[in-house]
């Protein structure tokens, strides 16, 4: 590549990695509670690498921008009056970029997810290593994952 980064080629590799992960976890189930998108409840959020952030940003641009915060009202709990909610949820409390969601959103980090016959969470290391290698090729000199909200400038 002679010092230049081919984002389209790297994004194609990332999509292929995501497709393999989706197949591996096809028999897992999610209660579709959006609990994993409610970072104040889970106490954690997905971390993204630079290549994942590029995919997320392209998906946001493709849909015309971020969902309006005024339209993303999930019920708040009494003990979480300032609940941190994923900025990518739409007014129907669904992921506005579901097809392009990050690795962490694909691998069921929510405790309510039901494990299927596919691999356990602990079996993800190979895929994590693939993602890191892609990210290192995307950002010359290496890349460190960062919290999604910070990466999107929402914190």
C-alpha positions in Angstrom: 0.0 0.0 0.0 3.1 2.2 0.1 2.1 4.2 3.2 -1.5 4.9 2.2 -4.5 3.3 3.9 -7.2 1.7 1.7 -10.2 2.1 4.0 -12.6 0.4 1.6 -10.4 -2.8 1.6 -10.0 -2.8 5.3 -13.8 -2.2 5.8 -14.4 -5.2 3.5 -12.2 -7.3 5.7 -14.0 -6.0 8.8 -17.4 -6.9 7.3 -16.0 -10.4 6.5 -14.9 -10.7 10.2 -18.3 -9.5 11.4 -20.0 -12.0 9.1 -18.0 -14.9 10.6 -18.8 -13.7 14.1 -22.5 -13.4 13.3 -22.5 -17.0 12.0 -20.7 -18.2 15.2 -23.3 -16.6 17.4 -26.3 -17.2 15.3 -27.8 -19.6 17.9 -27.4 -17.2 20.8 -30.5 -15.1 21.6 -31.1 -11.7 22.9 -34.3 -10.6 24.7 -34.1 -7.3 22.7 -34.4 -5.3 25.8 -31.8 -2.8 24.7 -30.4 -3.3 28.2 -26.9 -3.6 26.7 -27.4 -0.2 25.1 -28.2 1.3 28.5 -24.7 1.8 29.7 -25.9 3.2 33.0 -27.5 -0.1 33.8 -24.7 -2.4 32.5 -21.9 -0.3 33.8 -20.0 -0.9 30.5 -20.2 0.0 26.9 -18.6 -1.5 23.8 -15.1 -0.3 22.9 -14.3 0.5 19.3 -11.1 0.5 17.3 -10.4 3.2 14.6 -11.5 0.9 11.8 -14.8 0.1 13.6 -15.3 3.8 14.2 -14.8 4.5 10.5 -17.6 2.0 9.8 -19.9 3.5 12.4 -19.3 7.0 11.1 -20.0 5.9 7.5 -23.2 4.2 8.7 -24.3 7.4 10.6 -23.6 9.5 7.6 -25.5 7.1 5.3 -28.6 7.4 7.5 -28.3 11.2 7.6 -26.8 11.7 11.0 -27.2 10.7 14.6 -30.6 10.0 16.0 -32.1 13.1 17.8 -31.5 12.8 21.5 -35.0 14.3 22.1 -36.5 11.3 20.3 -34.4 8.7 22.2 -36.2 8.7 25.5 -36.0 5.4 27.3 -37.7 5.1 30.6 -35.3 6.1 33.4 -35.1 4.4 36.7 -35.3 6.2 40.0 -31.7 5.3 40.9 -30.4 6.2 37.4 -31.9 9.7 36.7 -29.1 10.5 34.2 -28.9 7.2 32.5 -26.3 6.9 29.8 -27.9 5.5 26.7 -26.2 4.5 23.5 -26.4 7.5 21.1 -27.1 5.2 18.2 -30.6 4.1 19.4 -33.4 5.5 17.3 -36.8 6.8 18.5 -38.1 3.2 18.5 -35.2 2.1 20.8 -33.5 0.1 18.1 -30.0 0.4 16.8 -30.0 2.8 14.0 -26.9 1.2 12.5 -27.6 -2.4 13.3 -25.9 -3.9 10.2 -22.8 -1.9 11.0 -22.8 -2.2 14.7 -19.4 -2.8 16.4 -17.8 -6.1 17.5 -18.8 -5.6 21.1 -22.5 -5.2 20.1 -22.3 -8.5 18.1 -20.9 -10.7 20.8 -23.6 -10.4 23.5 -21.8 -8.8 26.3 -25.2 -8.3 27.9 -25.8 -10.7 30.8 -29.4 -11.3 29.6 -28.2 -12.9 26.4 -28.9 -16.7 26.2 -25.9 -18.8 25.2 -26.5 -21.2 22.4 -24.5 -24.1 21.1 -22.0 -21.7 19.5 -18.8 -20.6 21.2 -18.6 -19.2 24.7 -17.5 -15.6 25.2 -14.1 -16.9 26.1 -13.6 -18.2 22.6 -13.6 -14.7 21.2 -9.8 -14.2 21.5 -9.0 -15.3 18.0 -11.5 -12.8 16.6 -10.3 -10.1 19.0 -6.8 -10.7 17.6 -8.1 -10.4 14.0 -9.8 -7.1 14.9 -6.7 -5.8 16.5 -4.6 -6.7 13.5 -7.1 -4.9 11.2 -7.1 -1.8 13.5 -3.2 -1.7 13.5 -3.2 -1.7 9.7 -5.9 1.0 9.7 -4.1 3.3 12.0 -0.4 3.2 11.3 1.6 2.7 14.6 -1.2 0.9 16.3 -4.7 1.5 17.7 -6.2 1.2 21.1 -9.9 0.6 21.5 -11.9 3.3 23.2 -15.4 3.6 24.7 -18.0 4.1 22.0 -19.5 7.2 23.5 -16.1 8.9 23.8 -15.2 7.8 20.3 -18.4 9.5 19.0 -17.8 12.6 21.1 -20.8 12.0 23.3 -19.0 12.1 26.7 
